[in-house]
Amino acid sequence: MAANHAAAPMRAPADEPIVGEEIAVLTAPPFVPPPITRKHATKVRVRMEVKEYTAPIVDGTEYTFWSFGGSVPGSFIRVREGDMVEFHLANHPDNKLPHNIDLHAVTGQGGGASASFVAPGQEAQFSFRCLNRGLYIYHCATAPVGMHIANGMYGLIYVEPREGLPKVDKEFYICQGDFYTEGAYGQAGLQQFSMEKALKEQPDYVLFNGKVGALTGDKAITAEVGQTVRLFVGNGGPNLVSSFHVIGEIFDVVMAEGGDDITRNVQTTLVPAGGSAIVEFKIDVPATYILVDHSIFRTFNKGALGMLRATGAENKQIYSGREQEGIYHPEGGGVQTMPRAASAPIPAERTLAERMTLGQRVYESSCFACHQKTGLGLPPAFPPLAKSDYMMADRARTIEGVLAGRAGKITVNGVQYDGVMPAQVLNDDDVANVLSYVMNSWGNQAEVMQAAEVAKVRARLGH
């Protein structure tokens, strides 16, 4: 064991000269920035923006993703061993929540998380030296950390070795994540995050690159016979370990967990939550190669299926046989194999107990980070909800704040706050649920709020 350690490459020296500076090239999945060819360390400015947006998680079903750079996974970052990275993290002004970033490539407090906590409309900056080569996950580390990651806040940063990597023909970026929704897989409409399912580690979706079918059909990655392919594979989690496999291929090279050690002739490689791997293989025959998590129900029932379409001349010395349609990849590249669940009708009225239960879920997905678990807020921007005289004094005004947002100075319990409350994208039932919850928690007490009361305020606002 000692001999192996002695043979391992040393870390980049912290006093290696920094020559010049450059702006990092960032790419959205499945693409990767070009290899780094310079022979010296430099100062690299990375500019990344957090964006919250609603998009299909599967056709017909929408989800509100939180992202780095406007994609799930976030932008791929490529730097060199020894580089000094100046990281700028901006939080888009239309976002609702504060965020930060923890890069596993960072040696320092919280991986940068403690220096990058940033409110909507603001920007944070910190610097770090790339001491260790390898492929690293980054993710949001704002409380509740698991929820931020589960909503898509993860990505990959590659610290390229000083000597570079062997040349290949194609490189791609693939990152797995598990998603937890109130509705079942495929249930139509806008789905909310389910803290209950996340705590039980029971995801409805397990996905490559943030959507069912993100790497299928006309979105499949491509290569040609004779080319070598390198996949930078990550796993944002937050919970599941991935058993990454490419059906019809064998990995010539696996750099396990994104490090230096190389294993050859590998069928399936484990990628831990918060971890990575680099795999390489040569395309010998034309085929549609299927990328899967070999915990196989995740692939055919939860969405973890991608495609690599390889074209070129056949080689019957390597493979020959009759091709039958629909084996592993249904006609047209579809991966939807579970029936859609019908949307449950929303009752006109609910009891206080029902709204408290449902409202807590909405609170934990939309309000928790700013107003905190005990409703005490984050002075001076986010006022308390606990025993809040401002909130309890005017029900219509409180509803309006949720529907339309609020900005400027207000006084709560004798203390002045000056911040922004973004408008919440919630239906009338969800607004009634969350307000029933907060107006009957932490020392507050009020009558149950019904959706009809919210609808009246929405109509007045013209929403």
C-alpha positions as a Python dict, from the first residue, in 0.01 Angstrom:
ca = {
    (1, 'M'): (0, 0, 0),
    (2, 'A'): (281, 242, 85),
    (3, 'A'): (440, 181, -256),
    (4, 'N'): (115, 271, -430),
    (5, 'H'): (91, 592, -232),
    (6, 'A'): (451, 679, -313),
    (7, 'A'): (384, 630, -684),
    (8, 'A'): (75, 852, -687),
    (9, 'P'): (114, 1199, -845),
    (10, 'M'): (170, 1474, -592),
    (11, 'R'): (-70, 1762, -552),
    (12, 'A'): (-5, 2084, -735),
    (13, 'P'): (221, 2310, -525),
    (14, 'A'): (35, 2600, -370),
    (15, 'D'): (312, 2841, -478),
    (16, 'E'): (318, 2740, -846),
    (17, 'P'): (346, 3063, -1048),
    (18, 'I'): (20, 3201, -1185),
    (19, 'V'): (67, 3329, -1539),
    (20, 'G'): (-202, 3550, -1691),
    (21, 'E'): (-575, 3507, -1660),
    (22, 'E'): (-872, 3383, -1862),
    (23, 'I'): (-1250, 3345, -1851),
    (24, 'A'): (-1369, 2987, -1804),
    (25, 'V'): (-1566, 2828, -2086),
    (26, 'L'): (-1882, 2677, -1935),
    (27, 'T'): (-2102, 2428, -2120),
    (28, 'A'): (-2452, 2292, -2064),
    (29, 'P'): (-2500, 1913, -2063),
    (30, 'P'): (-2426, 1690, -2248),
    (31, 'F'): (-2140, 1902, -2382),
    (32, 'V'): (-1792, 1949, -2235),
    (33, 'P'): (-1550, 2243, -2270),
    (34, 'P'): (-1244, 2172, -2487),
    (35, 'P'): (-933, 2014, -2331),
    (36, 'I'): (-684, 2253, -2174),
    (37, 'T'): (-359, 2267, -2370),
    (38, 'R'): (-166, 2538, -2187),
    (39, 'K'): (140, 2427, -1992),
    (40, 'H'): (112, 2673, -1704),
    (41, 'A'): (-127, 2759, -1422),
    (42, 'T'): (-338, 3069, -1464),
    (43, 'K'): (-609, 3271, -1294),
    (44, 'V'): (-948, 3149, -1417),
    (45, 'R'): (-1262, 3355, -1367),
    (46, 'V'): (-1575, 3143, -1339),
    (47, 'R'): (-1905, 3329, -1364),
    (48, 'M'): (-2215, 3129, -1283),
    (49, 'E'): (-2574, 3232, -1219),
    (50, 'V'): (-2832, 3044, -1015),
    (51, 'K'): (-3166, 3021, -1192),
    (52, 'E'): (-3498, 2882, -1069),
    (53, 'Y'): (-3728, 2781, -1354),
    (54, 'T'): (-4022, 2556, -1436),
    (55, 'A'): (-3983, 2299, -1713),
    (56, 'P'): (-4102, 1949, -1807),
    (57, 'I'): (-3953, 1666, -1602),
    (58, 'V'): (-4135, 1434, -1842),
    (59, 'D'): (-4362, 1542, -2126),
    (60, 'G'): (-4690, 1661, -1972),
    (61, 'T'): (-4549, 1701, -1620),
    (62, 'E'): (-4373, 2015, -1501),
    (63, 'Y'): (-4143, 2071, -1208),
    (64, 'T'): (-3973, 2379, -1063),
    (65, 'F'): (-3599, 2318, -1094),
    (66, 'W'): (-3328, 2511, -913),
    (67, 'S'): (-3013, 2520, -1121),
    (68, 'F'): (-2659, 2643, -1170),
    (69, 'G'): (-2636, 2813, -1508),
    (70, 'G'): (-2992, 2739, -1618),
    (71, 'S'): (-2954, 2364, -1673),
    (72, 'V'): (-2980, 2042, -1471),
    (73, 'P'): (-2709, 1936, -1411),
    (74, 'G'): (-2535, 2272, -1393),
    (75, 'S'): (-2269, 2403, -1629),
    (76, 'F'): (-1958, 2189, -1675),
    (77, 'I'): (-1646, 2368, -1547),
    (78, 'R'): (-1301, 2270, -1680),
    (79, 'V'): (-983, 2406, -1524),
    (80, 'R'): (-621, 2289, -1484),
    (81, 'E'): (-435, 2149, -1188),
    (82, 'G'): (-261, 2442, -1018),
    (83, 'D'): (-502, 2708, -1146),
    (84, 'M'): (-630, 2984, -919),
    (85, 'V'): (-1007, 3006, -965),
    (86, 'E'): (-1189, 3333, -897),
    (87, 'F'): (-1550, 3220, -861),
    (88, 'H'): (-1841, 3458, -906),
    (89, 'L'): (-2185, 3324, -806),
    (90, 'A'): (-2488, 3539, -893),
    (91, 'N'): (-2845, 3472, -782),
    (92, 'H'): (-3090, 3582, -1052),
    (93, 'P'): (-3314, 3867, -928),
    (94, 'D'): (-3631, 3675, -1021),
    (95, 'N'): (-3539, 3382, -796),
    (96, 'K'): (-3724, 3325, -470),
    (97, 'L'): (-3453, 3180, -247),
    (98, 'P'): (-3095, 3236, -137),
    (99, 'H'): (-2840, 2981, -259),
    (100, 'N'): (-2468, 2903, -242),
    (101, 'I'): (-2220, 2654, -388),
    (102, 'D'): (-2001, 2380, -240),
    (103, 'L'): (-1742, 2254, -490),
    (104, 'H'): (-1581, 1925, -391),
    (105, 'A'): (-1268, 2045, -575),
    (106, 'V'): (-1213, 2318, -313),
    (107, 'T'): (-977, 2288, -19),
    (108, 'G'): (-1131, 2531, 229),
    (109, 'Q'): (-1428, 2603, 453),
    (110, 'G'): (-1744, 2441, 321),
    (111, 'G'): (-1601, 2397, -27),
    (112, 'G'): (-1682, 2766, -79),
    (113, 'A'): (-2035, 2740, 61),
    (114, 'S'): (-1979, 2975, 355),
    (115, 'A'): (-1835, 3243, 125),
    (116, 'S'): (-2097, 3219, -148),
    (117, 'F'): (-2435, 3247, 32),
    (118, 'V'): (-2620, 3493, -187),
    (119, 'A'): (-2972, 3639, -188),
    (120, 'P'): (-3175, 3695, -507),
    (121, 'G'): (-3032, 3982, -711),
    (122, 'Q'): (-2694, 3966, -538),
    (123, 'E'): (-2350, 3821, -623),
    (124, 'A'): (-2078, 3659, -410),
    (125, 'Q'): (-1711, 3599, -489),
    (126, 'F'): (-1435, 3375, -350),
    (127, 'S'): (-1111, 3218, -475),
    (128, 'F'): (-950, 2877, -446),
    (129, 'R'): (-641, 2695, -572),
    (130, 'C'): (-686, 2370, -765),
    (131, 'L'): (-453, 2150, -566),
    (132, 'N'): (-597, 1811, -659),
    (133, 'R'): (-666, 1684, -1008),
    (134, 'G'): (-985, 1490, -1073),
    (135, 'L'): (-1355, 1507, -1155),
    (136, 'Y'): (-1561, 1662, -875),
    (137, 'I'): (-1926, 1725, -798),
    (138, 'Y'): (-2045, 2070, -695),
    (139, 'H'): (-2382, 2139, -535),
    (140, 'C'): (-2583, 2390, -336),
    (141, 'A'): (-2536, 2371, 40),
    (142, 'T'): (-2809, 2608, 158),
    (143, 'A'): (-3045, 2461, 418),
    (144, 'P'): (-3226, 2234, 371),
    (145, 'V'): (-2931, 2103, 169),
    (146, 'G'): (-3102, 1786, 49),
    (147, 'M'): (-3396, 1977, -98),
    (148, 'H'): (-3171, 2215, -293),
    (149, 'I'): (-2978, 1921, -440),
    (150, 'A'): (-3298, 1726, -509),
    (151, 'N'): (-3431, 2020, -711),
    (152, 'G'): (-3133, 1996, -947),
    (153, 'M'): (-2856, 2203, -788),
    (154, 'Y'): (-2549, 1999, -880),
    (155, 'G'): (-2292, 1971, -1157),
    (156, 'L'): (-1932, 1874, -1238),
    (157, 'I'): (-1597, 2053, -1228),
    (158, 'Y'): (-1299, 1881, -1387),
    (159, 'V'): (-949, 1972, -1267),
    (160, 'E'): (-744, 1850, -1561),
    (161, 'P'): (-398, 1702, -1490),
    (162, 'R'): (-103, 1923, -1578),
    (163, 'E'): (-1, 1671, -1843),
    (164, 'G'): (-356, 1652, -1979),
    (165, 'L'): (-556, 1342, -2074),
    (166, 'P'): (-502, 1107, -2368),
    (167, 'K'): (-673, 1243, -2679),
    (168, 'V'): (-1019, 1103, -2762),
    (169, 'D'): (-1264, 1183, -3041),
    (170, 'K'): (-1575, 1264, -2837),
    (171, 'E'): (-1637, 1381, -2480),
    (172, 'F'): (-1978, 1406, -2312),
    (173, 'Y'): (-2122, 1516, -1976),
    (174, 'I'): (-2381, 1298, -1800),
    (175, 'C'): (-2506, 1343, -1446),
    (176, 'Q'): (-2765, 1136, -1264),
    (177, 'G'): (-3009, 1268, -1006),
    (178, 'D'): (-3310, 1144, -811),
    (179, 'F'): (-3629, 1354, -794),
    (180, 'Y'): (-3920, 1342, -549),
    (181, 'T'): (-4266, 1471, -648),
    (182, 'E'): (-4600, 1490, -471),
    (183, 'G'): (-4763, 1307, -762),
    (184, 'A'): (-4664, 968, -896),
    (185, 'Y'): (-4434, 923, -1196),
    (186, 'G'): (-4597, 1086, -1498),
    (187, 'Q'): (-4884, 1251, -1309),
    (188, 'A'): (-4985, 1548, -1519),
    (189, 'G'): (-4952, 1913, -1420),
    (190, 'L'): (-4705, 2107, -1209),
    (191, 'Q'): (-4565, 1880, -938),
    (192, 'Q'): (-4429, 1999, -605),
    (193, 'F'): (-4124, 1860, -427),
    (194, 'S'): (-4208, 1591, -168),
    (195, 'M'): (-3997, 1611, 147),
    (196, 'E'): (-4170, 1298, 277),
    (197, 'K'): (-4055, 1085, -19),
    (198, 'A'): (-3707, 1238, -9),
    (199, 'L'): (-3666, 1145, 358),
    (200, 'K'): (-3776, 791, 279),
    (201, 'E'): (-3541, 783, -23),
    (202, 'Q'): (-3828, 685, -255),
    (203, 'P'): (-3784, 887, -576),
    (204, 'D'): (-4047, 904, -848),
    (205, 'Y'): (-3781, 988, -1109),
    (206, 'V'): (-3418, 884, -1152),
    (207, 'L'): (-3279, 1083, -1443),
    (208, 'F'): (-2979, 1152, -1659),
    (209, 'N'): (-2943, 1525, -1724),
    (210, 'G'): (-3262, 1634, -1555),
    (211, 'K'): (-3544, 1503, -1775),
    (212, 'V'): (-3695, 1178, -1891),
    (213, 'G'): (-3561, 1141, -2247),
    (214, 'A'): (-3290, 1409, -2213),
    (215, 'L'): (-3049, 1177, -2399),
    (216, 'T'): (-3286, 990, -2632),
    (217, 'G'): (-3431, 1038, -2980),
    (218, 'D'): (-3290, 1346, -3149),
    (219, 'K'): (-3117, 1437, -2821),
    (220, 'A'): (-2907, 1120, -2815),
    (221, 'I'): (-2530, 1168, -2809),
    (222, 'T'): (-2352, 1046, -3122),
    (223, 'A'): (-2026, 892, -3240),
    (224, 'E'): (-1887, 698, -3534),
    (225, 'V'): (-1728, 357, -3567),
    (226, 'G'): (-1357, 384, -3494),
    (227, 'Q'): (-1394, 682, -3259),
    (228, 'T'): (-1308, 680, -2890),
    (229, 'V'): (-1561, 823, -2647),
    (230, 'R'): (-1501, 966, -2299),
    (231, 'L'): (-1795, 1016, -2063),
    (232, 'F'): (-1763, 1242, -1760),
    (233, 'V'): (-2024, 1084, -1533),
    (234, 'G'): (-2153, 1241, -1212),
    (235, 'N'): (-2419, 1160, -955),
    (236, 'G'): (-2580, 1453, -779),
    (237, 'G'): (-2798, 1226, -569),
    (238, 'P'): (-2912, 1340, -322),
    (239, 'N'): (-2973, 982, -208),
    (240, 'L'): (-2912, 703, -458),
    (241, 'V'): (-2588, 536, -566),
    (242, 'S'): (-2567, 479, -943),
    (243, 'S'): (-2463, 155, -1114),
    (244, 'F'): (-2359, 310, -1444),
    (245, 'H'): (-2353, 78, -1746),
    (246, 'V'): (-2364, 112, -2125),
    (247, 'I'): (-2557, -175, -2283),
    (248, 'G'): (-2357, -322, -2571),
    (249, 'E'): (-2022, -174, -2466),
    (250, 'I'): (-1742, -251, -2223),
    (251, 'F'): (-1546, 31, -2064),
    (252, 'D'): (-1186, 10, -2184),
    (253, 'V'): (-1089, 252, -1907),
    (254, 'V'): (-1260, 356, -1584),
    (255, 'M'): (-1115, 626, -1362),
    (256, 'A'): (-1308, 526, -1053),
    (257, 'E'): (-1460, 807, -846),
    (258, 'G'): (-1301, 1061, -1082),
    (259, 'G'): (-950, 1005, -947),
    (260, 'D'): (-619, 880, -1090),
    (261, 'D'): (-660, 505, -1047),
    (262, 'I'): (-741, 327, -1372),
    (263, 'T'): (-933, 1, -1404),
    (264, 'R'): (-968, -167, -1743),
    (265, 'N'): (-1232, -387, -1908),
    (266, 'V'): (-1516, -288, -1675),
    (267, 'Q'): (-1885, -371, -1734),
    (268, 'T'): (-2055, -152, -1468),
    (269, 'T'): (-1908, 110, -1238),
    (270, 'L'): (-2045, 250, -915),
    (271, 'V'): (-2090, 626, -892),
    (272, 'P'): (-2172, 733, -535),
    (273, 'A'): (-2409, 1016, -452),
    (274, 'G'): (-2186, 1323, -456),
    (275, 'G'): (-1929, 1137, -667),
    (276, 'S'): (-1815, 1077, -1022),
    (277, 'A'): (-1634, 852, -1267),
    (278, 'I'): (-1463, 890, -1604),
    (279, 'V'): (-1521, 609, -1854),
    (280, 'E'): (-1371, 558, -2200),
    (281, 'F'): (-1443, 310, -2479),
    (282, 'K'): (-1389, 267, -2851),
    (283, 'I'): (-1682, 229, -3090),
    (284, 'D'): (-1620, -94, -3283),
    (285, 'V'): (-1958, -155, -3447),
    (286, 'P'): (-2264, 59, -3529),
    (287, 'A'): (-2545, 40, -3275),
    (288, 'T'): (-2767, 237, -3044),
    (289, 'Y'): (-2586, 193, -2714),
    (290, 'I'): (-2813, 235, -2410),
    (291, 'L'): (-2689, 426, -2105),
    (292, 'V'): (-2849, 299, -1786),
    (293, 'D'): (-2839, 281, -1412),
    (294, 'H'): (-2824, -98, -1379),
    (295, 'S'): (-3045, -81, -1072),
    (296, 'I'): (-3268, -156, -1362),
    (297, 'F'): (-3619, -55, -1250),
    (298, 'R'): (-3481, 299, -1232),
    (299, 'T'): (-3404, 277, -1603),
    (300, 'F'): (-3725, 139, -1745),
    (301, 'N'): (-3968, 275, -1488),
    (302, 'K'): (-3815, 597, -1352),
    (303, 'G'): (-3632, 747, -1650),
    (304, 'A'): (-3258, 671, -1614),
    (305, 'L'): (-3208, 585, -1978),
    (306, 'G'): (-2993, 754, -2241),
    (307, 'M'): (-2868, 669, -2588),
    (308, 'L'): (-2543, 688, -2780),
    (309, 'R'): (-2612, 644, -3152),
    (310, 'A'): (-2304, 511, -3333),
    (311, 'T'): (-2296, 499, -3712),
    (312, 'G'): (-2051, 346, -3956),
    (313, 'A'): (-1951, 26, -4130),
    (314, 'E'): (-2045, -309, -3980),
    (315, 'N'): (-1775, -552, -3870),
    (316, 'K'): (-1914, -904, -3865),
    (317, 'Q'): (-1587, -1032, -3720),
    (318, 'I'): (-1694, -853, -3402),
    (319, 'Y'): (-2076, -872, -3413),
    (320, 'S'): (-2349, -1000, -3643),
    (321, 'G'): (-2713, -1087, -3585),
    (322, 'R'): (-3072, -1007, -3671),
    (323, 'E'): (-3195, -683, -3519),
    (324, 'Q'): (-3539, -687, -3362),
    (325, 'E'): (-3716, -357, -3301),
    (326, 'G'): (-3808, -244, -2952),
    (327, 'I'): (-3537, -434, -2760),
    (328, 'Y'): (-3421, -201, -2481),
    (329, 'H'): (-3527, 112, -2671),
    (330, 'P'): (-3894, 137, -2778),
    (331, 'E'): (-3978, 257, -3127),
    (332, 'G'): (-3900, 628, -3159),
    (333, 'G'): (-3670, 628, -2857),
    (334, 'G'): (-3943, 663, -2596),
    (335, 'V'): (-3866, 569, -2238),
    (336, 'Q'): (-4210, 618, -2087),
    (337, 'T'): (-4309, 272, -1967),
    (338, 'M'): (-4537, 352, -1673),
    (339, 'P'): (-4897, 467, -1713),
    (340, 'R'): (-4971, 823, -1619),
    (341, 'A'): (-5167, 876, -1303),
    (342, 'A'): (-5471, 1097, -1333),
    (343, 'S'): (-5459, 1431, -1155),
    (344, 'A'): (-5653, 1410, -830),
    (345, 'P'): (-5947, 1654, -806),
    (346, 'I'): (-5897, 1939, -561),
    (347, 'P'): (-6177, 1965, -303),
    (348, 'A'): (-6356, 2296, -261),
    (349, 'E'): (-6285, 2296, 114),
    (350, 'R'): (-6048, 2117, 349),
    (351, 'T'): (-6025, 2082, 725),
    (352, 'L'): (-5759, 2268, 922),
    (353, 'A'): (-5579, 1939, 988),
    (354, 'E'): (-5567, 1861, 615),
    (355, 'R'): (-5440, 2209, 528),
    (356, 'M'): (-5178, 2197, 805),
    (357, 'T'): (-5037, 1873, 665),
    (358, 'L'): (-5039, 1989, 303),
    (359, 'G'): (-4925, 2338, 395),
    (360, 'Q'): (-4618, 2212, 575),
    (361, 'R'): (-4506, 2042, 253),
    (362, 'V'): (-4549, 2366, 57),
    (363, 'Y'): (-4367, 2558, 329),
    (364, 'E'): (-4073, 2317, 323),
    (365, 'S'): (-4042, 2345, -56),
    (366, 'S'): (-4102, 2719, -103),
    (367, 'C'): (-4056, 2913, 222),
    (368, 'F'): (-3825, 2717, 449),
    (369, 'A'): (-3486, 2856, 339),
    (370, 'C'): (-3579, 3223, 399),
    (371, 'H'): (-3816, 3197, 697),
    (372, 'Q'): (-3647, 2897, 862),
    (373, 'K'): (-3787, 2586, 1028),
    (374, 'T'): (-3915, 2771, 1336),
    (375, 'G'): (-4054, 3066, 1137),
    (376, 'L'): (-3802, 3310, 1285),
    (377, 'G'): (-3677, 3446, 951),
    (378, 'L'): (-3333, 3584, 865),
    (379, 'P'): (-3289, 3950, 972),
    (380, 'P'): (-3264, 4206, 821),
    (381, 'A'): (-3415, 4076, 494),
    (382, 'F'): (-3661, 3801, 587),
    (383, 'P'): (-3905, 3881, 870),
    (384, 'P'): (-4038, 3627, 1119),
    (385, 'L'): (-4364, 3445, 1065),
    (386, 'A'): (-4369, 3326, 1426),
    (387, 'K'): (-4609, 3544, 1631),
    (388, 'S'): (-4610, 3792, 1342),
    (389, 'D'): (-4836, 4090, 1410),
    (390, 'Y'): (-4798, 4204, 1049),
    (391, 'M'): (-4909, 3876, 894),
    (392, 'M'): (-5198, 3815, 1135),
    (393, 'A'): (-5343, 4170, 1114),
    (394, 'D'): (-5474, 4150, 756),
    (395, 'R'): (-5553, 3818, 588),
    (396, 'A'): (-5614, 3972, 244),
    (397, 'R'): (-5283, 4159, 259),
    (398, 'T'): (-5105, 3838, 355),
    (399, 'I'): (-5261, 3651, 62),
    (400, 'E'): (-5165, 3936, -171),
    (401, 'G'): (-4804, 3912, -54),
    (402, 'V'): (-4791, 3545, -152),
    (403, 'L'): (-4961, 3597, -490),
    (404, 'A'): (-4797, 3922, -599),
    (405, 'G'): (-4487, 3948, -384),
    (406, 'R'): (-4377, 4244, -179),
    (407, 'A'): (-4075, 4475, -168),
    (408, 'G'): (-3963, 4757, 57),
    (409, 'K'): (-3967, 4831, 427),
    (410, 'I'): (-4218, 4675, 662),
    (411, 'T'): (-4234, 4658, 1042),
    (412, 'V'): (-4292, 4321, 1206),
    (413, 'N'): (-4316, 4288, 1583),
    (414, 'G'): (-4163, 4636, 1622),
    (415, 'V'): (-3860, 4561, 1403),
    (416, 'Q'): (-3809, 4706, 1055),
    (417, 'Y'): (-3722, 4474, 766),
    (418, 'D'): (-3617, 4574, 415),
    (419, 'G'): (-3619, 4289, 166),
    (420, 'V'): (-3796, 4126, -124),
    (421, 'M'): (-4076, 3869, -107),
    (422, 'P'): (-4104, 3724, -461),
    (423, 'A'): (-4444, 3624, -597),
    (424, 'Q'): (-4506, 3253, -545),
    (425, 'V'): (-4619, 3031, -833),
    (426, 'L'): (-4886, 2839, -638),
    (427, 'N'): (-5248, 2754, -709),
    (428, 'D'): (-5528, 2874, -480),
    (429, 'D'): (-5539, 2547, -288),
    (430, 'D'): (-5165, 2552, -217),
    (431, 'V'): (-5180, 2916, -102),
    (432, 'A'): (-5466, 2827, 134),
    (433, 'N'): (-5265, 2528, 258),
    (434, 'V'): (-4944, 2712, 331),
    (435, 'L'): (-5114, 3012, 491),
    (436, 'S'): (-5331, 2788, 708),
    (437, 'Y'): (-5006, 2624, 818),
    (438, 'V'): (-4804, 2936, 896),
    (439, 'M'): (-5100, 3117, 1054),
    (440, 'N'): (-5149, 2827, 1295),
    (441, 'S'): (-4786, 2751, 1382),
    (442, 'W'): (-4519, 2900, 1614),
    (443, 'G'): (-4767, 3078, 1841),
    (444, 'N'): (-5005, 3192, 1566),
    (445, 'Q'): (-5374, 3102, 1564),
    (446, 'A'): (-5632, 3174, 1296),
    (447, 'E'): (-5932, 3026, 1119),
    (448, 'V'): (-5863, 2779, 841),
    (449, 'M'): (-5812, 2952, 506),
    (450, 'Q'): (-6003, 2813, 209),
    (451, 'A'): (-5915, 2837, -160),
    (452, 'A'): (-6220, 3058, -228),
    (453, 'E'): (-6073, 3328, -4),
    (454, 'V'): (-5750, 3319, -203),
    (455, 'A'): (-5944, 3326, -531),
    (456, 'K'): (-6116, 3652, -433),
    (457, 'V'): (-5781, 3824, -376),
    (458, 'R'): (-5640, 3681, -699),
    (459, 'A'): (-5940, 3813, -892),
    (460, 'R'): (-5895, 4159, -739),
    (461, 'L'): (-5529, 4156, -843),
    (462, 'G'): (-5622, 4047, -1194),
    (463, 'H'): (-5395, 3741, -1177),
}
